[in-house]
Amino acid sequence: MSEQPVRVGLFVTCLVDLFRPTVGFAAVKLLEAAGCTVEVPRLQTCCGQPAFNSGDREDAKALARQVIAAFEGFDYLVAPSGSCAGQIRLHYPELFAEEPAWFQRAQQLAMRSYELVSFLVDVRGMNEVAARYEGAATYHDSCSGLRELGVKSQPRWLLRSVAGLTLKELPGAEICCGFGGTFCIKYPEISDKMVREKTADIATTGADTLLAGDLGCLLNMAGKLQRQGSRVRVRHVAEVLADMTDEAAPIGAAAETR
Amino acid sequence: MLATSHAFKSNVHDALVDATLQKALGTVKRGFQARRAEAVAKLPEFEALRDAGRAIKNHTLANLDFYLERFEAKVMERGGHVHWCRTPAEARETILQICRRLGAKTVTKGKSMIGEEIEINDYLEANGIVPVETDLGEYIIQLRHEPPSHIIAPAVHLVKEQVAETFRESHKQLDPARQLEDARQLCDEARAVLRQKFLAADVGITGANFLIAETGSSVIVTNEGNGDLTQTLTQAHIALASIEKAVPTLEDAATILRLLARSATGQEFSTYTTFSTGPRRSEDTDGPGEYHVVLLDNGRSAMLGTEFQDMLRCIRCSACLNHCPVYSAIGGHAYGWVYPGPMGSVLTPSLIGIEEAGNLPNASTFCGRCESVCPMKIPLPKMMRHWREREFEKKLSPPAYRMGLSVWAFFARRPALYHALSGMAARVLGWAGKRRGRFRTLPLAGGWTSVRDMPAPEGRSFQSLWAERRGRKR
């Protein structure tokens, strides 16, 4: 691992900010362990994907400009989400294709923006974590991280060093869980069918824990598992890697079942 | 066919509660995926072929007028005819005139999506000519008066018991006590019945996978050989194709053929690949007496030069359908027009309007699997997003949704206000959900909680906790 401390701006993501601050703190802990100093720009809210994917380019651009300005002083932008990192890395430059000045700035930020776990492994060369988790976990590959950013082996690579954890591969791990941002509320019946197939696949693994790298997908899958009465515990992969599973109950679980 | 894309949501509901359809969809979807993956794994240059295929199509589309005119000249040189048709009505009329001139009573048909697009069967029937579909799947759904639900597997929405029932109802001339349990028996029966139709037909209509400018040939691929019988046994062969099927040379067609079957069925090559060039010459032992190409535009030339031009690279392999989790949940009919799945979600609004088909490009999670398997590397999610932009600009999306979006954007564009609000929301929802850790119902979140619980927030926003922590450090 490189010795030089690097300055990382943490892009918290709106879902982590509101639902699951533990994931943000887990990201900070992992980044610090990887030799980074971490700051959290106050001028961030959301990457703008809900607007972008709803065809509202004006709001999407306004939010992109906000993020670009807020993170310009950092060596890297890191987000505990493949979806938001993909938006910044791939779609910000696309949004400003016809505005050269902003395109340049978007491009500059895009090149320095990463999803958390792939940043730890690919950029910081992290090989292992100091963490313990008793359980059999299965891992869902969230679509944007997988197909836009190539996040596939990195979380598995680090999870193998978590003491007590066995990883059971999920059949159909690369198939969408049915979240899709506003899709899941615009087309709940289709989303329901997709997430039911996902929870059925999860059940076949026999795992007691479901992990993934995107909170949107996790909220969707946790919500469905719990509606179905499943006892599978659901967590963001960063919580396990940062050894912070004692700090919050699993997603959607009551505090006492911790 | 009468579009029902505007009723997408109710189509979806009907599809999801149809147990037989769900059974049919369940048994096929992973088969297609596994076979494609296997075929691609065996061909190390597959990625390079995708780039080559894309380049061929891009070049052709950039010079489409040139290649179509060259194609026409070559067809004429070989004694064939090309009919340029702007609209489905023109194409239908052209075909009817050819049939009438030849006194045709029955017409055999190879599979053609353009045939669906122009509703040629209904039109011929209304004019006293009997069209007979000869692709097994198409034959089955023709007997059932249904449109195809998939591009290369048109009857994929059916289980074999339904097919047996259809055959018993339609083939009254056969012994009612015959066995029709397995696929082999069904196939043999269709084969025997169709053989008579082939021999009796006056005109054969096929689609075309390629129109080769260099030679004036049309190319079809089939796995049943029905296309060959359709086009060689009749007085006239009519190849019905849309303008974007053109490729410059035979070699270009060969390059794309290497992608087509692997992407579609996982075969290295389709069982039959048939090149048709002009009518029968005096020294030929078989072939049609006349050769016609009906060339349909129907809105495609208007896509050139727009953000939807890339869609015209599509070779109709169905890989995007086969890998789409939405398609595999609802099947093809729910999309409400000729083309289902991701490619249909982009193409249908271009051909019949975003007002009718607005739901289609919205009903995607942008999971990106379609683009990742598309042999022509068509950026399908990006183009669905372009349709959402057009829809947003025209204010066609539901008012409540637009309102919600603009309220959210108002706060998201004002970080200080946003943090105050999200801090408050985290506290309120965290407190309300503290006991169970989740909500079964939540005001304004019916779309979410109708099918799943909503996990409760931990109780504080990250930004508020971070500010406190930084305050302590100071």
Interface residues (C-beta under 8 A of the other chain):
Chain A: V12 C14 V16 D17 L18 F19 R20 P21 T22 G24 F25 V40 R42 L43 Q44 T45 C46 G48 P50 A51 F52 N53 S54 G55 D56 R57 D59 A62 L63 Q66 C143 S144 R147 E148 E174 I175 C176 G178 F179 G180 G181 T182 F183 C184 I185 K186 Y187 P188 E189 I190 S191 D192 K193 M194 V195 E197 L219 N220 A222 G223 K224 Q226 R227 A248 A249 I251 G252 A253 A254 A255 T257
Chain B: K9 V12 H13 L16 P325 V326 A329 I330 N362 A363 S364 T365 F366 C367 G368 R369 E371 S372 R385 W387 R388 E389 R390 E391 F392 E393 S397 Y401 L405 S406 W408 A409 F411 A412 R413 P415 Y418 H419 S422 A425 A426 K434 R435 R436 G437 R438 R440 A445 G447 W448 S450 V451 R452 D453 M454 P455 A456 P457 E458 R460 S461 F462 Q463 L465 W466 A467
